[in-house]
Amino acid sequence: MMRAFWSLLAVLFVTTLIAQPADYTLDTGDVIAVVVLRHEQFSGEYTVPPDGNVVFPGVGSLQVRGQTLQGLADTLRERLGQRLRNPEVFVSLKQARPQLVFVEGQLNRPGAHPIQPGWRVADAVAAAEGLKILPERTVATLIRGEQTMPIDLPAILHRGDQRTNYLLQPGDLLSVQQKPAIRVAILGEVKRPGNYDLDADSRVIQAIAQAEGVTEFAALKRAFIDRRGEIIPFDLYRASVQGDTSVRNNPPLQDGDVIVVPQNLQRYAIVGQVTRPGYYPIPEGKPFLLSDAIAQAGGMTPRAITSTVTILRMEGNNLKRLRVPYQQFLKRGKLEANPPIQEGDVIYLAEVNRLDLGQILTAVSILNLAERLGWVR
């Protein structure tokens, strides 16, 4: 009777083995059943632990991760053969490990997630309830055994670029880490001064872009970095306007840097028949002409006299009055009738039938002009 029982049990195990994939390899979480015929003290069920080492009675500890079922049975048979005569050993898979992918790092729910057919990188991110940080701030990799594959999450999630949205396999590890970062302060004539966290390899132009660019009053040629008391000048005009982004004009940044974009103190005043009379900066880096100044002030009103435009200019201690035949520029394109504007100039456009320069006093006093434009210190 007992002999018939063991024979039946062996047939059942052989049938089970035939039904299982021949190349199935054991790994963490697999549950196996070991039967040693006629020696039930060496039989049992075992769950493969994370380190892969399973202790078998009469054999001791064996590393089973990566072994096939038949390979493990052969190993057990060989080891038990040192104490048993021709042992019959059968190993079957009682319960397969869950098919998992693993995610770690800057995700809202890192850990192991059961993989679904057809899953790709973006699906694993979604299963982990998304990123904790912006995709642009991540360094992502897919680790598959000894292979490491870089992943462009901004391209996948923002632009629909599928080139690195790899098809996942059980056991894959998706690692999403935060890029090394530096903190810099941006002060002065930028649209959003403040502290900014940037990538560790960032340069000045990237930092200025984070601050939404410079204002119209920025002195681009006099910008500098204060690096713990060391002053590092750079030419923001060459970098941002002329496109010369060499290291000299667009230096790399370090943690704790303070970027300062000073105010452009070069001013002119324009009064009379323009849409927006007032004080305006003289832009850097190129000649700034009378036509540019008039355009900056919103253009001339319909009542403006175009034949002659008056410019008041301090030369030394003397206030000079320049009468410019501006209509010759407008009608004939004569360049000499469109002169460059200098720091401290006052441009006056008279009103039709009222040529008296004294009208300027109705808009702003000479004393105020003198103070605002630096005629007196």
TORTI-38999 format. One record per residue (C-alpha): residue number from 1; x, y, z. Coordinates in Angstrom, 1 decimal, padded with zeros to 4 digits. Example, Ala and Ser with C-alpha at 12.3 -4.5 7.8 and 13.67 -1.06 7.14 Angstrom:
BEGIN
+-----+--------+--------+--------+
|   n |     c1 |     c2 |     c3 |
+-----+--------+--------+--------+
|   1 |  012.3 | -004.5 |  007.8 |
|   2 |  013.7 | -001.1 |  007.1 |
+-----+--------+--------+--------+
This chain:
BEGIN
+-----+--------+--------+--------+
|   n |     c1 |     c2 |     c3 |
+-----+--------+--------+--------+
|   1 |  000.0 |  000.0 |  000.0 |
|   2 |  002.7 |  002.5 |  001.0 |
|   3 |  004.7 |  001.7 | -002.2 |
|   4 |  001.6 |  002.4 | -004.3 |
|   5 |  001.2 |  005.7 | -002.6 |
|   6 |  004.7 |  006.9 | -003.3 |
|   7 |  004.4 |  005.8 | -006.9 |
|   8 |  001.2 |  007.8 | -007.3 |
|   9 |  002.8 |  010.8 | -005.7 |
|  10 |  005.8 |  010.6 | -008.1 |
|  11 |  003.4 |  010.5 | -011.1 |
|  12 |  001.6 |  013.6 | -009.9 |
|  13 |  004.8 |  015.5 | -009.4 |
|  14 |  006.2 |  014.4 | -012.8 |
|  15 |  002.9 |  015.6 | -014.4 |
|  16 |  003.2 |  018.9 | -012.6 |
|  17 |  006.7 |  019.4 | -013.8 |
|  18 |  005.8 |  018.7 | -017.4 |
|  19 |  003.1 |  021.4 | -017.2 |
|  20 |  005.5 |  024.0 | -016.0 |
|  21 |  007.9 |  025.9 | -018.3 |
|  22 |  011.2 |  024.1 | -018.6 |
|  23 |  013.2 |  027.4 | -018.5 |
|  24 |  011.4 |  028.9 | -015.5 |
|  25 |  014.0 |  030.3 | -013.1 |
|  26 |  013.4 |  030.8 | -009.4 |
|  27 |  013.5 |  034.1 | -007.7 |
|  28 |  012.3 |  036.0 | -004.6 |
|  29 |  008.7 |  035.2 | -003.7 |
|  30 |  008.4 |  031.8 | -005.5 |
|  31 |  007.0 |  029.0 | -003.4 |
|  32 |  008.4 |  025.5 | -004.2 |
|  33 |  007.5 |  022.0 | -003.0 |
|  34 |  010.2 |  019.4 | -002.6 |
|  35 |  009.4 |  015.7 | -002.3 |
|  36 |  012.0 |  013.1 | -001.6 |
|  37 |  010.3 |  009.7 | -002.1 |
|  38 |  010.2 |  007.4 |  000.9 |
|  39 |  012.0 |  010.1 |  003.0 |
|  40 |  009.4 |  012.6 |  003.9 |
|  41 |  011.6 |  014.1 |  006.6 |
|  42 |  013.6 |  015.7 |  003.7 |
|  43 |  010.4 |  017.0 |  002.0 |
|  44 |  008.7 |  020.3 |  002.5 |
|  45 |  007.5 |  023.7 |  001.1 |
|  46 |  009.8 |  026.7 |  000.9 |
|  47 |  009.5 |  030.3 | -000.1 |
|  48 |  012.5 |  031.9 | -001.8 |
|  49 |  013.7 |  034.8 |  000.4 |
|  50 |  015.2 |  038.0 | -000.9 |
|  51 |  018.7 |  036.7 | -000.5 |
|  52 |  017.8 |  033.5 | -002.4 |
|  53 |  019.2 |  031.2 |  000.2 |
|  54 |  016.9 |  028.3 |  001.3 |
|  55 |  017.9 |  025.8 |  004.0 |
|  56 |  016.9 |  022.2 |  003.1 |
|  57 |  016.9 |  019.4 |  005.7 |
|  58 |  019.9 |  017.1 |  005.2 |
|  59 |  021.5 |  019.5 |  002.7 |
|  60 |  021.9 |  022.9 |  004.4 |
|  61 |  021.7 |  026.3 |  002.7 |
|  62 |  021.5 |  026.5 | -001.1 |
|  63 |  021.3 |  029.5 | -003.3 |
|  64 |  018.2 |  028.9 | -005.5 |
|  65 |  017.7 |  032.2 | -007.2 |
|  66 |  018.4 |  031.8 | -010.9 |
|  67 |  018.1 |  028.0 | -010.8 |
|  68 |  015.5 |  026.1 | -012.8 |
|  69 |  013.2 |  023.6 | -011.0 |
|  70 |  015.0 |  020.6 | -012.6 |
|  71 |  018.4 |  022.1 | -011.8 |
|  72 |  017.5 |  022.5 | -008.2 |
|  73 |  016.1 |  018.9 | -008.1 |
|  74 |  019.5 |  017.6 | -009.5 |
|  75 |  021.4 |  019.6 | -006.9 |
|  76 |  019.3 |  018.2 | -004.1 |
|  77 |  019.6 |  014.7 | -005.4 |
|  78 |  023.4 |  015.0 | -005.6 |
|  79 |  023.7 |  016.4 | -002.0 |
|  80 |  021.2 |  013.9 | -000.5 |
|  81 |  023.0 |  011.1 | -002.3 |
|  82 |  025.8 |  011.5 |  000.2 |
|  83 |  023.6 |  010.1 |  002.9 |
|  84 |  020.8 |  008.3 |  001.0 |
|  85 |  020.9 |  005.5 | -001.6 |
|  86 |  019.6 |  006.7 | -005.0 |
|  87 |  017.2 |  009.3 | -003.6 |
|  88 |  014.3 |  010.3 | -005.9 |
|  89 |  013.8 |  014.0 | -005.6 |
|  90 |  011.1 |  016.1 | -007.3 |
|  91 |  010.8 |  019.9 | -007.2 |
|  92 |  007.7 |  021.7 | -008.3 |
|  93 |  006.5 |  025.3 | -008.3 |
|  94 |  003.6 |  025.6 | -006.0 |
|  95 |  003.1 |  029.3 | -006.3 |
|  96 |  004.8 |  031.6 | -008.8 |
|  97 |  006.1 |  034.9 | -007.5 |
|  98 |  004.1 |  038.0 | -008.4 |
|  99 |  005.2 |  039.6 | -011.6 |
| 100 |  006.4 |  043.0 | -010.3 |
| 101 |  008.2 |  046.1 | -011.4 |
| 102 |  009.9 |  048.3 | -008.8 |
| 103 |  010.0 |  052.1 | -008.7 |
| 104 |  012.1 |  054.2 | -006.4 |
| 105 |  013.0 |  057.8 | -005.8 |
| 106 |  010.9 |  060.9 | -006.5 |
| 107 |  007.5 |  059.2 | -006.8 |
| 108 |  004.4 |  059.5 | -004.6 |
| 109 |  004.1 |  055.7 | -004.1 |
| 110 |  007.5 |  054.0 | -004.6 |
| 111 |  007.8 |  050.3 | -004.1 |
| 112 |  006.7 |  047.1 | -006.0 |
| 113 |  003.8 |  047.2 | -008.4 |
| 114 |  002.2 |  044.2 | -010.2 |
| 115 |  003.1 |  044.5 | -013.8 |
| 116 |  000.3 |  044.5 | -016.4 |
| 117 |  000.7 |  043.2 | -020.0 |
| 118 |  002.0 |  046.0 | -022.3 |
| 119 |  003.1 |  048.3 | -019.5 |
| 120 |  005.7 |  050.9 | -020.3 |
| 121 |  007.7 |  053.4 | -018.2 |
| 122 |  004.8 |  055.9 | -018.2 |
| 123 |  002.4 |  053.3 | -016.9 |
| 124 |  004.8 |  052.5 | -013.9 |
| 125 |  004.9 |  056.3 | -013.1 |
| 126 |  001.1 |  056.4 | -013.2 |
| 127 |  000.9 |  053.3 | -010.9 |
| 128 |  003.2 |  055.1 | -008.5 |
| 129 |  000.7 |  058.0 | -008.4 |
| 130 |  003.0 |  060.3 | -010.4 |
| 131 |  006.2 |  062.3 | -009.7 |
| 132 |  006.9 |  064.4 | -006.6 |
| 133 |  008.8 |  066.9 | -008.7 |
| 134 |  008.7 |  068.3 | -012.2 |
| 135 |  009.9 |  065.9 | -014.9 |
| 136 |  012.6 |  068.5 | -015.9 |
| 137 |  014.1 |  068.1 | -012.4 |
| 138 |  014.6 |  064.4 | -012.7 |
| 139 |  017.3 |  061.9 | -013.7 |
| 140 |  015.5 |  058.7 | -014.5 |
| 141 |  017.0 |  055.3 | -015.4 |
| 142 |  015.6 |  051.8 | -016.1 |
| 143 |  017.7 |  049.1 | -014.5 |
| 144 |  017.3 |  045.6 | -015.9 |
| 145 |  019.9 |  043.2 | -014.5 |
| 146 |  023.3 |  044.5 | -015.5 |
| 147 |  021.8 |  046.9 | -018.0 |
| 148 |  021.0 |  050.5 | -017.3 |
| 149 |  019.0 |  052.6 | -019.7 |
| 150 |  018.5 |  056.4 | -019.4 |
| 151 |  015.0 |  057.7 | -019.6 |
| 152 |  013.9 |  061.2 | -020.8 |
| 153 |  010.8 |  061.8 | -018.6 |
| 154 |  010.1 |  065.3 | -019.9 |
| 155 |  010.0 |  064.0 | -023.4 |
| 156 |  007.7 |  061.2 | -022.5 |
| 157 |  005.3 |  063.1 | -020.2 |
| 158 |  005.3 |  066.5 | -021.9 |
| 159 |  006.0 |  065.9 | -025.6 |
| 160 |  004.7 |  062.4 | -026.1 |
| 161 |  008.1 |  061.2 | -027.3 |
| 162 |  008.1 |  057.4 | -026.9 |
| 163 |  011.7 |  056.7 | -027.7 |
| 164 |  012.6 |  056.0 | -024.1 |
| 165 |  009.2 |  054.9 | -022.9 |
| 166 |  010.5 |  051.3 | -022.8 |
| 167 |  008.3 |  048.2 | -022.6 |
| 168 |  008.7 |  046.9 | -019.1 |
| 169 |  009.7 |  043.4 | -018.0 |
| 170 |  009.1 |  041.7 | -014.6 |
| 171 |  011.9 |  042.6 | -012.2 |
| 172 |  012.7 |  045.9 | -013.8 |
| 173 |  013.6 |  048.8 | -011.5 |
| 174 |  012.6 |  052.3 | -012.5 |
| 175 |  014.8 |  054.8 | -010.6 |
| 176 |  013.7 |  058.5 | -010.6 |
| 177 |  016.1 |  060.8 | -008.7 |
| 178 |  016.3 |  064.5 | -008.4 |
| 179 |  019.0 |  066.3 | -010.4 |
| 180 |  021.8 |  067.8 | -008.4 |
| 181 |  020.7 |  071.4 | -007.7 |
| 182 |  022.1 |  074.7 | -006.7 |
| 183 |  020.4 |  077.8 | -005.2 |
| 184 |  021.2 |  081.2 | -006.6 |
| 185 |  019.7 |  084.7 | -005.9 |
| 186 |  018.9 |  087.0 | -008.8 |
| 187 |  018.6 |  090.7 | -007.9 |
| 188 |  018.2 |  094.0 | -009.8 |
| 189 |  016.5 |  094.7 | -013.1 |
| 190 |  014.9 |  091.3 | -013.7 |
| 191 |  011.1 |  090.8 | -013.9 |
| 192 |  011.0 |  088.3 | -011.0 |
| 193 |  013.9 |  088.8 | -008.5 |
| 194 |  014.3 |  086.1 | -005.9 |
| 195 |  015.9 |  082.8 | -005.0 |
| 196 |  015.9 |  080.0 | -007.6 |
| 197 |  016.8 |  076.3 | -007.5 |
| 198 |  018.6 |  075.4 | -010.7 |
| 199 |  020.4 |  072.4 | -012.1 |
| 200 |  023.9 |  072.1 | -011.0 |
| 201 |  025.3 |  072.7 | -014.5 |
| 202 |  023.2 |  075.9 | -015.1 |
| 203 |  024.7 |  079.1 | -016.5 |
| 204 |  023.7 |  082.7 | -016.2 |
| 205 |  021.3 |  082.8 | -019.2 |
| 206 |  019.3 |  079.9 | -017.8 |
| 207 |  019.0 |  081.7 | -014.4 |
| 208 |  017.9 |  085.0 | -016.1 |
| 209 |  015.3 |  083.0 | -018.0 |
| 210 |  014.0 |  081.6 | -014.7 |
| 211 |  013.5 |  085.2 | -013.5 |
| 212 |  011.5 |  085.8 | -016.7 |
| 213 |  014.2 |  088.0 | -018.3 |
| 214 |  015.4 |  091.5 | -017.7 |
| 215 |  013.4 |  094.8 | -017.5 |
| 216 |  013.8 |  097.7 | -020.0 |
| 217 |  015.9 |  099.5 | -017.4 |
| 218 |  018.6 |  096.8 | -017.2 |
| 219 |  022.3 |  097.7 | -017.6 |
| 220 |  023.2 |  094.5 | -019.5 |
| 221 |  026.8 |  095.3 | -019.9 |
| 222 |  027.4 |  095.9 | -016.2 |
| 223 |  025.9 |  092.7 | -014.8 |
| 224 |  028.0 |  090.7 | -012.4 |
| 225 |  028.0 |  087.6 | -010.1 |
| 226 |  028.8 |  088.1 | -006.4 |
| 227 |  030.4 |  084.8 | -005.4 |
| 228 |  031.1 |  085.1 | -001.7 |
| 229 |  032.6 |  088.5 | -002.1 |
| 230 |  034.4 |  087.8 | -005.4 |
| 231 |  032.9 |  090.0 | -008.2 |
| 232 |  032.7 |  088.2 | -011.6 |
| 233 |  031.5 |  090.6 | -014.3 |
| 234 |  029.8 |  089.3 | -017.5 |
| 235 |  028.4 |  090.9 | -020.6 |
| 236 |  024.7 |  090.0 | -020.6 |
| 237 |  024.2 |  092.1 | -023.8 |
| 238 |  026.6 |  089.9 | -025.8 |
| 239 |  025.1 |  086.8 | -024.3 |
| 240 |  021.4 |  087.5 | -024.7 |
| 241 |  021.2 |  089.9 | -027.6 |
| 242 |  024.2 |  089.0 | -029.7 |
| 243 |  024.1 |  085.3 | -029.0 |
| 244 |  027.7 |  085.1 | -027.8 |
| 245 |  027.2 |  082.5 | -025.0 |
| 246 |  030.9 |  081.8 | -024.4 |
| 247 |  032.0 |  081.2 | -020.8 |
| 248 |  033.1 |  084.8 | -020.4 |
| 249 |  029.6 |  086.2 | -021.2 |
| 250 |  027.6 |  083.3 | -019.9 |
| 251 |  029.6 |  081.9 | -016.9 |
| 252 |  028.6 |  078.7 | -015.1 |
| 253 |  027.0 |  079.2 | -011.7 |
| 254 |  027.8 |  077.8 | -008.2 |
| 255 |  025.6 |  077.3 | -005.2 |
| 256 |  025.2 |  080.5 | -003.3 |
| 257 |  025.9 |  082.8 | -006.2 |
| 258 |  024.2 |  086.2 | -006.3 |
| 259 |  023.4 |  087.5 | -009.9 |
| 260 |  023.1 |  091.3 | -010.0 |
| 261 |  021.6 |  093.1 | -013.0 |
| 262 |  022.1 |  096.8 | -012.3 |
| 263 |  019.9 |  099.6 | -013.4 |
| 264 |  020.8 |  101.4 | -016.5 |
| 265 |  021.2 |  105.0 | -015.3 |
| 266 |  021.5 |  106.6 | -018.7 |
| 267 |  018.3 |  108.6 | -019.3 |
| 268 |  016.8 |  111.1 | -021.6 |
| 269 |  013.7 |  113.1 | -021.3 |
| 270 |  011.1 |  113.7 | -024.0 |
| 271 |  008.4 |  116.3 | -023.7 |
| 272 |  005.8 |  118.1 | -025.8 |
| 273 |  003.8 |  116.4 | -028.5 |
| 274 |  004.4 |  112.8 | -027.9 |
| 275 |  002.0 |  110.2 | -026.7 |
| 276 |  003.8 |  109.4 | -023.4 |
| 277 |  006.1 |  112.3 | -022.3 |
| 278 |  008.6 |  111.4 | -019.6 |
| 279 |  012.0 |  109.9 | -018.7 |
| 280 |  013.3 |  106.9 | -020.6 |
| 281 |  016.4 |  104.7 | -020.5 |
| 282 |  018.9 |  104.7 | -023.3 |
| 283 |  019.3 |  101.1 | -024.3 |
| 284 |  022.8 |  099.6 | -024.4 |
| 285 |  024.8 |  098.1 | -027.1 |
| 286 |  023.7 |  100.0 | -030.2 |
| 287 |  023.1 |  103.6 | -031.4 |
| 288 |  019.9 |  105.1 | -030.0 |
| 289 |  018.6 |  107.6 | -032.5 |
| 290 |  016.0 |  110.4 | -032.3 |
| 291 |  013.5 |  108.2 | -034.1 |
| 292 |  014.0 |  105.5 | -031.5 |
| 293 |  013.4 |  107.9 | -028.7 |
| 294 |  010.2 |  109.2 | -030.3 |
| 295 |  008.9 |  105.6 | -030.9 |
| 296 |  009.7 |  104.7 | -027.3 |
| 297 |  007.5 |  107.5 | -026.1 |
| 298 |  004.6 |  106.2 | -028.2 |
| 299 |  005.2 |  108.3 | -031.3 |
| 300 |  004.2 |  111.9 | -032.1 |
| 301 |  000.7 |  113.3 | -031.7 |
| 302 | -001.2 |  114.7 | -034.7 |
| 303 | -000.4 |  118.3 | -033.4 |
| 304 |  003.3 |  117.8 | -033.4 |
| 305 |  005.5 |  119.9 | -035.6 |
| 306 |  007.8 |  117.6 | -037.5 |
| 307 |  009.9 |  120.1 | -039.4 |
| 308 |  012.1 |  120.9 | -036.4 |
| 309 |  012.7 |  119.0 | -033.2 |
| 310 |  014.7 |  120.6 | -030.4 |
| 311 |  017.3 |  118.8 | -028.3 |
| 312 |  018.6 |  120.4 | -025.1 |
| 313 |  022.1 |  119.0 | -024.3 |
| 314 |  024.6 |  119.7 | -021.5 |
| 315 |  028.2 |  120.0 | -022.8 |
| 316 |  030.4 |  120.7 | -019.9 |
| 317 |  028.7 |  123.5 | -017.9 |
| 318 |  026.9 |  124.8 | -021.0 |
| 319 |  023.3 |  124.0 | -022.0 |
| 320 |  023.1 |  123.9 | -025.7 |
| 321 |  020.0 |  124.0 | -027.9 |
| 322 |  020.2 |  121.8 | -031.0 |
| 323 |  017.5 |  122.3 | -033.7 |
| 324 |  017.1 |  119.1 | -035.8 |
| 325 |  015.4 |  119.2 | -039.2 |
| 326 |  013.6 |  116.0 | -038.5 |
| 327 |  011.3 |  116.2 | -041.5 |
| 328 |  014.2 |  115.7 | -043.8 |
| 329 |  014.7 |  112.3 | -042.2 |
| 330 |  011.0 |  111.5 | -042.4 |
| 331 |  010.6 |  112.7 | -046.0 |
| 332 |  014.0 |  112.1 | -047.6 |
| 333 |  015.7 |  109.6 | -045.3 |
| 334 |  018.6 |  111.9 | -044.5 |
| 335 |  020.5 |  110.2 | -041.7 |
| 336 |  022.0 |  113.4 | -040.3 |
| 337 |  018.5 |  114.6 | -039.5 |
| 338 |  018.1 |  111.6 | -037.1 |
| 339 |  021.0 |  112.0 | -034.7 |
| 340 |  022.0 |  109.7 | -031.8 |
| 341 |  020.6 |  110.6 | -028.4 |
| 342 |  023.0 |  111.1 | -025.5 |
| 343 |  022.7 |  110.6 | -021.8 |
| 344 |  020.9 |  113.7 | -020.3 |
| 345 |  019.3 |  114.9 | -023.5 |
| 346 |  015.9 |  116.6 | -023.4 |
| 347 |  013.9 |  116.2 | -026.6 |
| 348 |  011.1 |  118.7 | -027.3 |
| 349 |  008.5 |  118.4 | -029.9 |
| 350 |  006.5 |  121.6 | -030.3 |
| 351 |  002.8 |  122.0 | -031.0 |
| 352 |  001.5 |  123.4 | -034.2 |
| 353 |  001.2 |  127.2 | -034.0 |
| 354 |  002.9 |  127.3 | -030.6 |
| 355 |  006.7 |  127.3 | -031.2 |
| 356 |  007.7 |  128.7 | -027.8 |
| 357 |  010.2 |  126.4 | -026.2 |
| 358 |  009.0 |  127.8 | -022.9 |
| 359 |  006.0 |  125.4 | -023.1 |
| 360 |  008.4 |  122.8 | -021.7 |
| 361 |  007.9 |  124.3 | -018.3 |
| 362 |  004.3 |  123.3 | -018.3 |
| 363 |  005.3 |  119.7 | -018.4 |
| 364 |  008.4 |  119.6 | -016.2 |
| 365 |  010.6 |  122.3 | -014.6 |
| 366 |  014.2 |  122.9 | -015.7 |
| 367 |  015.3 |  122.2 | -012.2 |
| 368 |  013.6 |  118.8 | -012.1 |
| 369 |  015.1 |  118.0 | -015.5 |
| 370 |  018.5 |  119.0 | -014.2 |
| 371 |  018.2 |  116.7 | -011.2 |
| 372 |  016.7 |  113.8 | -013.0 |
| 373 |  019.1 |  113.8 | -015.9 |
| 374 |  022.2 |  114.5 | -013.9 |
| 375 |  022.9 |  118.0 | -015.1 |
| 376 |  023.6 |  118.9 | -011.5 |
| 377 |  025.1 |  116.6 | -008.8 |
+-----+--------+--------+--------+
